[in-house]
Amino acid sequence: MRPQSADLARMPTLQAGNALALLGPQSPTASLAEALATLGTNDHIGVITAGWRDAEGEINALIEHLAKPVTDLALYERVEDIFAVDQALFNAHRERQDILKQLQRLYRVRLRAGADACYRLMKRTERRSLVTPQLRAAVSQLRALDRFHARQIAKVHLDFEEEVKPYSRPAVRSHRAELESVLNNLGVVLIAGGHVAVLASRMRLLGMSELLAGHPLAGWSAGAMVLTEQLVLFHDRAPQGRREPELLDVGLGRCRGVVALPAASLRLDMARRDHLGLMAKRFAPSRCLTFDHATWATWHEDALIGANGVSRIRRNGALAELRVDA
């Protein structure tokens, strides 16, 4: 499979700019066309569906919704092609992923203990003047843990790039050249949801941050997460029990100062204001934003230019509507 499109050369490119949209899940309702309208996208559209893995390229519903030509960039298949001809890169990539998984397990040990201390302090009945400094210190320790984990993750990625040099390897260079050629004829690029870790690793291996520079971007669900600076996993209603929000990886950083929380109304217990408030405090000054069905927000040059149905979690655990003029 290769990008699906015809007559790409006749398609004009969008004016470059740091325009982007973050959206919630696009099923059963779709709000993508509405969000893109605020960005003024009128030309040929690209899409990254690597998070769908085996369903990559099944974009007929997307084409029907947008009523415009759409080119799938086939990142998942491209990386599979690369691994098939470069076994050493595949082995190195797998080793890096194993290291990241081990780091995540170690991080969770400290995270659970630190979050539990915060919740316990929230319930203490001693004088407020005594409890408050202790709670602030406990939250600060959690914030320090998240920053430490982010540095550890970044170091693993940097070590991989310095030792393996993926962008200089022939198979990677070939696919990056193809992608650059295709992207030259595209305007806005969409990033679909799916498996966020797979999506992020495929995009990183192909150096998509550099290749997408200057393109307006729109991502939903996992695609919204990878556009931010930090990928935060969260689930209060997981089958195996509640999991404390955890930093999984660093993102593209195109949307700064935002933690994207897709399908928040399904995954978060909105009645637990202590849990919500602690999450908002941990990731401040970044804003924790909820993205549910039919909700979206758009930015240009880091300025919010539109929002529909998105909420911000306050530090006291309450929800506030995200507004352009706020």
Phi, psi and chi 1 to 4 in degrees:
 res  aa     phi    psi   chi1   chi2   chi3   chi4
   1 MET       -  136.3 -178.9 -179.3   66.8      -
   2 ARG  -131.3  170.4  -77.8  -68.3  178.6  -95.6
   3 PRO   -49.6  134.8  -29.9   36.6      -      -
   4 GLN   -93.1  112.4  -55.1  171.6   11.3      -
   5 SER  -177.0  168.3 -177.0      -      -      -
   6 ALA  -140.3  149.6      -      -      -      -
   7 ASP    55.4   43.5  -60.1  -34.3      -      -
   8 LEU   -63.3  -34.1  -75.0 -176.8      -      -
   9 ALA   -62.9  -23.6      -      -      -      -
  10 ARG   -83.6   -7.3  -61.8 -156.6  -59.0  -94.8
  11 MET   -86.4  127.4  -59.6  -67.3  179.7      -
  12 PRO   -73.6  159.3   28.4  -34.1      -      -
  13 THR   -96.7  151.0   57.0      -      -      -
  14 LEU   -69.3  154.7  -85.9 -179.1      -      -
  15 GLN   -61.2  128.9 -179.8 -179.4    2.9      -
  16 ALA   -64.5  149.1      -      -      -      -
  17 GLY   171.9  157.8      -      -      -      -
  18 ASN   -84.9   63.4 -169.0   17.7      -      -
  19 ALA  -101.5  136.4      -      -      -      -
  20 LEU  -154.5  159.7   61.2   92.8      -      -
  21 ALA  -133.0  137.3      -      -      -      -
  22 LEU  -113.6  137.4  -56.6 -173.9      -      -
  23 LEU  -136.9  160.0  -56.6   95.9      -      -
  24 GLY   -83.0 -171.9      -      -      -      -
  25 PRO   -55.4  144.8  -24.0   34.3      -      -
  26 GLN  -101.7   13.5  -65.2  -60.9  -68.5      -
  27 SER  -134.4  135.0  175.8      -      -      -
  28 PRO   -84.1   -9.8   32.4  -36.4      -      -
  29 THR  -110.8  149.5   56.7      -      -      -
  30 ALA  -119.0  132.3      -      -      -      -
  31 SER  -124.3    9.5   55.7      -      -      -
  32 LEU   -62.0  -45.9 -177.9   58.9      -      -
  33 ALA   -60.4  -38.9      -      -      -      -
  34 GLU   -63.6  -43.9 -179.9 -177.4    1.5      -
  35 ALA   -66.6  -42.0      -      -      -      -
  36 LEU   -64.2  -29.9  -68.6 -177.4      -      -
  37 ALA   -61.1  -32.2      -      -      -      -
  38 THR   -73.1  -17.7   70.6      -      -      -
  39 LEU   -93.4   -7.7  -59.9 -178.7      -      -
  40 GLY    69.5   36.7      -      -      -      -
  41 THR   -86.6  121.5   57.8      -      -      -
  42 ASN  -128.9    1.3  -64.3  -49.2      -      -
  43 ASP  -115.1 -162.2   61.3  -13.1      -      -
  44 HIS   -67.1  141.8 -163.0   91.4      -      -
  45 ILE  -115.1  139.2  -64.5  171.8      -      -
  46 GLY  -106.6  159.8      -      -      -      -
  47 VAL  -144.2  141.4   63.4      -      -      -
  48 ILE  -109.6  118.4  -65.7  169.9      -      -
  49 THR  -121.3   27.5   57.0      -      -      -
  50 ALA   -61.3  -28.1      -      -      -      -
  51 GLY   -66.4  -16.4      -      -      -      -
  52 TRP   -82.6  -13.7  -65.2   -9.8      -      -
  53 ARG    54.9 -108.7  -66.1 -178.7  -74.4 -169.7
  54 ASP   -65.1  -18.6  -66.0  -21.3      -      -
  55 ALA   -95.5    9.0      -      -      -      -
  56 GLU   -55.9  137.7 -177.4 -179.4   54.6      -
  57 GLY    92.7   -7.6      -      -      -      -
  58 GLU   -84.3   80.9  -62.9  179.8    6.4      -
  59 ILE  -115.8   15.7   58.5  174.0      -      -
  60 ASN   -61.0  -41.0  -70.6  -22.7      -      -
  61 ALA   -64.2  -36.6      -      -      -      -
  62 LEU   -66.3  -43.6 -179.1   62.5      -      -
  63 ILE   -62.1  -41.4  -66.0  172.1      -      -
  64 GLU   -65.2  -40.9 -178.3  178.4   -6.5      -
  65 HIS   -65.8  -42.1  170.2   64.7      -      -
  66 LEU   -85.2  -22.9  -63.6  175.9      -      -
  67 ALA    56.4   40.3      -      -      -      -
  68 LYS  -145.1  158.5  -65.9  179.3 -178.5  179.4
  69 PRO   -63.5  141.1  -18.0   30.0      -      -
  70 VAL  -134.9  132.6  177.8      -      -      -
  71 THR  -110.2  122.8  -63.9      -      -      -
  72 ASP   -85.5  128.6 -166.9  -68.5      -      -
  73 LEU   -82.2   -7.2  -60.7 -179.7      -      -
  74 ALA    54.7   47.3      -      -      -      -
  75 LEU   -68.0  -39.7  -63.4 -163.0      -      -
  76 TYR   -62.9  -45.8 -171.7   87.2      -      -
  77 GLU   -66.8  -36.8 -176.6 -168.8    3.0      -
  78 ARG   -61.1  -44.2  -71.1  180.0 -175.4  -81.8
  79 VAL   -66.8  -36.5  172.5      -      -      -
  80 GLU   -61.6  -40.6  -68.5  -60.7  -68.2      -
  81 ASP   -61.6  -42.1  -71.8  -13.7      -      -
  82 ILE   -62.6  -47.0  -69.4  168.0      -      -
  83 PHE   -62.8  -32.2  -74.0  158.9      -      -
  84 ALA   -66.1  -29.5      -      -      -      -
  85 VAL  -105.9   -8.5  -60.1      -      -      -
  86 ASP  -131.8   81.9 -166.8  -25.3      -      -
  87 GLN   -63.6  -35.3 -175.2   66.5   38.9      -
  88 ALA   -63.8  -39.9      -      -      -      -
  89 LEU   -66.4  -41.9  177.8   59.5      -      -
  90 PHE   -58.2  -45.6  170.4   76.6      -      -
  91 ASN   -64.0  -42.3  -67.7  -22.5      -      -
  92 ALA   -66.3  -39.5      -      -      -      -
  93 HIS   -65.0  -42.9 -178.3  -90.8      -      -
  94 ARG   -64.3  -39.3 -178.1  170.5   57.8 -176.8
  95 GLU   -63.5  -41.7 -178.4 -179.5    0.0      -
  96 ARG   -61.5  -44.0 -179.5 -173.1   65.0  173.0
  97 GLN   -62.7  -37.1  -63.0  -53.1  108.5      -
  98 ASP   -64.7  -41.3  -72.6  -17.5      -      -
  99 ILE   -63.0  -43.0  -68.3  172.7      -      -
 100 LEU   -62.9  -38.6  -70.4  171.9      -      -
 101 LYS   -65.6  -40.3  -70.7  176.6 -177.9  176.7
 102 GLN   -64.8  -42.9  -67.8  174.8   46.3      -
 103 LEU   -59.1  -39.8  -83.2  178.4      -      -
 104 GLN   -64.9  -39.7 -158.7   70.0   17.1      -
 105 ARG   -65.1  -41.7  -71.5 -166.2  -68.9  -92.0
 106 LEU   -66.1  -40.5  -64.2  171.4      -      -
 107 TYR   -60.2  -40.9  162.8   69.1      -      -
 108 ARG   -63.4  -33.6  -72.8 -168.8 -165.4  115.6
 109 VAL   -59.4  -48.2  173.0      -      -      -
 110 ARG   -72.2  -34.8  -62.2  179.4   61.4 -165.8
 111 LEU   -64.6  -45.9  176.2   61.3      -      -
 112 ARG   -60.6  -44.1  -77.5 -166.7  -67.2  -94.6
 113 ALA   -65.8  -42.6      -      -      -      -
 114 GLY   -66.7  -42.2      -      -      -      -
 115 ALA   -67.0  -40.0      -      -      -      -
 116 ASP   -60.7  -39.1 -176.4   61.5      -      -
 117 ALA   -62.1  -39.6      -      -      -      -
 118 CYS   -64.2  -46.0  -69.7      -      -      -
 119 TYR   -65.0  -38.4  -64.1  134.4      -      -
 120 ARG   -64.1  -42.2  -73.2  174.2  178.4  -89.7
 121 LEU   -65.8  -33.2  -72.5  168.1      -      -
 122 MET   -62.4  -26.5  -70.4  177.4 -169.3      -
 123 LYS   -93.7   -5.1  -63.3  176.4 -178.7  177.6
 124 ARG   -67.5  147.2  -59.1  -64.4  -62.7 -167.7
 125 THR  -109.9    5.7   58.9      -      -      -
 126 GLU   -66.0  175.7  -71.9   90.8  -15.2      -
 127 ARG   -53.3  138.1  -66.4  179.0 -178.1  178.8
 128 ARG   -58.9  -36.2 -169.7  173.1 -172.3   85.5
 129 SER   -64.5  -21.2   60.9      -      -      -
 130 LEU   -90.9  -40.4  -62.7  177.4      -      -
 131 VAL   -74.5  -41.9  174.8      -      -      -
 132 THR   -56.1  -47.6  -61.4      -      -      -
 133 PRO   -61.8  -35.6  -21.5   33.3      -      -
 134 GLN   -66.6  -41.3  -62.6  -67.5  -26.5      -
 135 LEU   -66.0  -42.6  178.5   56.2      -      -
 136 ARG   -61.4  -39.7  -73.7  175.9  179.0  167.2
 137 ALA   -66.0  -39.1      -      -      -      -
 138 ALA   -65.9  -41.8      -      -      -      -
 139 VAL   -64.2  -41.0  173.2      -      -      -
 140 SER   -60.2  -37.3  -66.1      -      -      -
 141 GLN   -66.3  -37.9  -71.4  177.1  -25.2      -
 142 LEU   -64.9  -43.6  -89.4 -175.1      -      -
 143 ARG   -60.8  -40.6  -71.1  162.2   57.0   86.0
 144 ALA   -64.6  -38.2      -      -      -      -
 145 LEU   -62.6  -45.3  171.0   61.3      -      -
 146 ASP   -61.1  -41.7  -69.5  -31.0      -      -
 147 ARG   -65.4  -41.6  -69.7 -166.6  -61.7  -90.9
 148 PHE   -61.4  -44.4  172.8   77.8      -      -
 149 HIS   -63.8  -40.1 -171.7   49.7      -      -
 150 ALA   -61.3  -40.5      -      -      -      -
 151 ARG   -66.5  -38.8  -69.6 -166.2  -61.1  -89.8
 152 GLN   -62.4  -43.8  -66.2  -70.7   99.6      -
 153 ILE   -62.1  -47.8  -67.5  170.7      -      -
 154 ALA   -60.0  -37.7      -      -      -      -
 155 LYS   -65.5  -39.8 -175.6  178.9 -175.5  -56.9
 156 VAL   -61.2  -44.4  171.1      -      -      -
 157 HIS   -64.6  -42.8  -69.1  -43.6      -      -
 158 LEU   -64.7  -43.6 -179.5   60.8      -      -
 159 ASP   -59.8  -41.7  -71.0  -13.2      -      -
 160 PHE   -61.2  -47.2  174.2   82.4      -      -
 161 GLU   -66.2  -37.1  -68.1  173.7    4.4      -
 162 GLU   -73.5  -35.9  -70.0 -179.0  -15.0      -
 163 GLU   -84.9  -38.9  -66.0  171.0   10.3      -
 164 VAL   -94.6  -28.0 -179.2      -      -      -
 165 LYS    50.0   61.9  -64.2 -179.5  173.0   53.7
 166 PRO   -60.6  -36.2   21.8  -33.5      -      -
 167 TYR   -74.2  -12.8  -52.4  141.3      -      -
 168 SER   -95.8   -3.4   66.2      -      -      -
 169 ARG   -80.9  139.1  -56.0  177.5   83.8   90.2
 170 PRO   -54.3  -44.8  -26.8   35.0      -      -
 171 ALA   -65.0  -40.5      -      -      -      -
 172 VAL   -68.5  -42.8  177.2      -      -      -
 173 ARG   -58.8  -41.5  -76.9 -154.2  -44.1  -91.8
 174 SER   -62.4  -46.7  174.6      -      -      -
 175 HIS   -70.7  -34.9  -81.9  -77.2      -      -
 176 ARG   -65.1  -37.4  -82.7  173.5   54.2   84.1
 177 ALA   -64.6  -42.2      -      -      -      -
 178 GLU   -62.0  -44.9  -74.8 -174.0   18.6      -
 179 LEU   -62.6  -41.7  -74.7  166.5      -      -
 180 GLU   -62.2  -40.3 -174.7  173.7   16.2      -
 181 SER   -63.9  -44.0  177.3      -      -      -
 182 VAL   -65.3  -44.6  173.0      -      -      -
 183 LEU   -65.5  -26.1  -75.1  165.9      -      -
 184 ASN   -60.9  -21.7  -76.5  -21.7      -      -
 185 ASN  -106.3   12.0  -63.6  -62.7      -      -
 186 LEU  -116.2  156.9  -59.5  179.5      -      -
 187 GLY  -102.2 -104.9      -      -      -      -
 188 VAL   -69.2  143.4   65.2      -      -      -
 189 VAL  -117.9  128.5  175.7      -      -      -
 190 LEU   -96.0  146.4  -46.2  177.5      -      -
 191 ILE  -125.1  111.4  -53.8  176.8      -      -
 192 ALA   -78.3  172.3      -      -      -      -
 193 GLY   -82.0 -147.3      -      -      -      -
 194 GLY   110.6 -147.4      -      -      -      -
 195 HIS   -79.8  110.1 -165.7  -65.8      -      -
 196 VAL   -66.4  -36.7   67.0      -      -      -
 197 ALA   -67.4  -40.9      -      -      -      -
 198 VAL   -65.1  -45.9  170.6      -      -      -
 199 LEU   -57.9  -48.3  176.5   61.3      -      -
 200 ALA   -65.0  -41.5      -      -      -      -
 201 SER   -69.5  -38.1   72.7      -      -      -
 202 ARG   -65.4  -43.1  -99.3   34.3 -179.7 -171.3
 203 MET   -66.7  -38.0  -67.7 -175.8   67.9      -
 204 ARG   -67.6  -43.2 -176.7 -178.1  -61.8  -79.9
 205 LEU   -61.5  -33.2 -172.2   67.1      -      -
 206 LEU   -92.5    2.7  -72.3  165.5      -      -
 207 GLY    62.8   43.5      -      -      -      -
 208 MET   -69.6  -22.2  -66.2  -53.8  -62.9      -
 209 SER   -58.2  -43.9  178.9      -      -      -
 210 GLU   -71.3  -43.9  177.6 -174.0    0.3      -
 211 LEU   -66.9  -28.4  -66.4  178.1      -      -
 212 LEU   -90.8   -0.7  -67.7  174.5      -      -
 213 ALA   -58.4  132.9      -      -      -      -
 214 GLY    88.7  -10.6      -      -      -      -
 215 HIS   -92.2  134.5  -75.8  -91.6      -      -
 216 PRO   -61.4  142.1  -19.1   31.3      -      -
 217 LEU  -128.5  147.4  -58.4  175.2      -      -
 218 ALA  -141.0  127.8      -      -      -      -
 219 GLY  -132.1  144.9      -      -      -      -
 220 TRP  -124.9  148.2   61.7   91.7      -      -
 221 SER    54.3 -121.7  -63.7      -      -      -
 222 ALA   -58.8  -32.0      -      -      -      -
 223 GLY   -64.6  -32.9      -      -      -      -
 224 ALA   -68.9  -39.6      -      -      -      -
 225 MET   -61.4  -43.8  -65.0  171.0   68.4      -
 226 VAL   -70.4  -16.6  -60.2      -      -      -
 227 LEU   -78.7  -13.2  -75.8  174.9      -      -
 228 THR   -91.6 -176.5   65.4      -      -      -
 229 GLU   -82.6  -26.6  -63.2  166.1  -65.8      -
 230 GLN  -142.5  132.8   45.3 -166.0  -14.4      -
 231 LEU   -90.6  116.2  -47.0 -174.4      -      -
 232 VAL  -114.2  119.2  176.2      -      -      -
 233 LEU   -86.7  144.9  -59.5 -177.6      -      -
 234 PHE  -157.1  145.5   61.7  100.4      -      -
 235 HIS  -172.0  110.9 -150.7  -41.1      -      -
 236 ASP   -85.3  -15.1  -71.1  -14.6      -      -
 237 ARG  -122.6   30.1  -59.9 -174.0  173.6   95.0
 238 ALA   -67.2  148.2      -      -      -      -
 239 PRO   -55.7  -33.9  -24.1   32.8      -      -
 240 GLN   -87.7    4.4   65.1  -87.6   30.1      -
 241 GLY   110.7  167.8      -      -      -      -
 242 ARG   -63.7  140.9  179.1 -178.6 -178.3  -86.6
 243 ARG  -120.2  135.2   58.8 -169.2  -58.8  174.9
 244 GLU   -64.8  138.0 -161.9   65.3   36.1      -
 245 PRO   -51.6  131.5  -27.5   36.0      -      -
 246 GLU  -134.8  142.6   60.6 -175.1   69.2      -
 247 LEU   -74.7  122.9  176.2   65.7      -      -
 248 LEU   -98.7  -40.8  174.7   69.1      -      -
 249 ASP  -165.3  172.8 -155.0  -17.5      -      -
 250 VAL   -97.1  143.9  -68.6      -      -      -
 251 GLY   -99.9 -166.1      -      -      -      -
 252 LEU   -69.7  -25.0  -64.2 -178.0      -      -
 253 GLY    75.5   17.2      -      -      -      -
 254 ARG   -73.9  -29.6  -80.8  -72.9  -66.9  -93.0
 255 CYS  -109.2  104.7 -172.0      -      -      -
 256 ARG   -93.3  148.5  -68.2 -179.8  -71.3 -171.1
 257 GLY    74.3   21.7      -      -      -      -
 258 VAL  -133.2  135.7  167.0      -      -      -
 259 VAL  -108.9  113.8  173.6      -      -      -
 260 ALA   -86.1  128.9      -      -      -      -
 261 LEU  -121.9   85.9  -54.5  172.7      -      -
 262 PRO   -70.8  149.8  -14.0   28.4      -      -
 263 ALA    51.5   40.6      -      -      -      -
 264 ALA   -62.8  -38.9      -      -      -      -
 265 SER   -65.6  -24.8   63.3      -      -      -
 266 LEU   -86.8  -32.1  -64.3  175.8      -      -
 267 ARG   -96.6  -24.0  -69.2  172.5  170.4  -95.9
 268 LEU  -106.8  143.5  -68.3  175.7      -      -
 269 ASP   -86.9   97.0 -176.5  -10.2      -      -
 270 MET   -66.6  -14.8  -63.7  -59.2 -175.5      -
 271 ALA   -79.3  -17.2      -      -      -      -
 272 ARG   -90.5   83.5  -68.3  -57.8  -55.8  -93.0
 273 ARG   -69.1  -23.9  -68.3 -178.5   59.7  167.3
 274 ASP   -66.2  -41.2   54.5  -16.1      -      -
 275 HIS   -66.7  -45.4  -68.7  168.9      -      -
 276 LEU   -64.4  -42.9  -62.8  178.3      -      -
 277 GLY   -63.8  -39.6      -      -      -      -
 278 LEU   -65.3  -39.6  179.5   57.5      -      -
 279 MET   -61.7  -44.6  178.9  163.2   56.5      -
 280 ALA   -62.2  -40.0      -      -      -      -
 281 LYS   -67.3  -41.8  -67.7 -175.8 -176.8   77.3
 282 ARG   -59.7  -42.9  -83.1  178.1   57.9 -166.3
 283 PHE   -99.2    2.3  -62.6  108.9      -      -
 284 ALA   -62.3  146.3      -      -      -      -
 285 PRO   -81.6   -2.7   31.7  -37.1      -      -
 286 SER   -61.8  146.2  -67.4      -      -      -
 287 ARG   -95.4  128.7  -64.4  178.1  -67.3  177.4
 288 CYS   -82.8  113.2  -66.9      -      -      -
 289 LEU  -113.6  134.0  -57.7 -176.8      -      -
 290 THR   -92.6  131.8   67.6      -      -      -
 291 PHE  -124.1  106.0  -68.8   90.1      -      -
 292 ASP  -107.0 -173.0  -72.7  -57.2      -      -
 293 HIS   -57.2  135.8  -65.8  -66.3      -      -
 294 ALA    68.6   14.1      -      -      -      -
 295 THR  -107.0  149.8   68.1      -      -      -
 296 TRP  -160.6  161.8   52.1  -94.4      -      -
 297 ALA  -145.4  145.1      -      -      -      -
 298 THR  -127.5  146.8   53.2      -      -      -
 299 TRP  -131.0  154.3  -73.5  -97.6      -      -
 300 HIS  -141.0  125.3 -174.7  -94.8      -      -
 301 GLU    51.4   43.8  -59.3  -63.8  -16.0      -
 302 ASP    71.3    2.4  -68.6  -27.8      -      -
 303 ALA  -100.6  129.6      -      -      -      -
 304 LEU   -65.9  125.4 -176.8   68.7      -      -
 305 ILE  -116.6  -10.1   60.4  173.8      -      -
 306 GLY  -167.0  150.1      -      -      -      -
 307 ALA  -157.7  144.5      -      -      -      -
 308 ASN  -144.5  105.9  177.8   54.1      -      -
 309 GLY    79.1    4.8      -      -      -      -
 310 VAL   -85.6  139.2  177.8      -      -      -
 311 SER  -117.0  149.4  -66.5      -      -      -
 312 ARG  -106.8  135.5  171.7  172.6   58.8   90.3
 313 ILE   -85.8  120.5  -58.6  176.9      -      -
 314 ARG   -78.9  167.2  -64.7 -178.6 -178.9  -88.8
 315 ARG   -70.1  -16.5  -64.0 -169.2 -172.5 -164.5
 316 ASN   -91.4    4.8   63.2    0.4      -      -
 317 GLY    90.1   -4.8      -      -      -      -
 318 ALA   -80.8  158.8      -      -      -      -
 319 LEU  -101.6  140.8  -62.2 -179.5      -      -
 320 ALA  -131.0  137.1      -      -      -      -
 321 GLU   -64.1  134.3 -179.2 -176.7    0.4      -
 322 LEU   -77.7  121.5 -177.2   66.7      -      -
 323 ARG  -126.2  146.6  -60.2  172.7   59.8   88.3
 324 VAL   -62.0  -37.0  174.6      -      -      -
 325 ASP   -92.1    6.3   55.4   -4.8      -      -
 326 ALA   -84.6      -      -      -      -      -
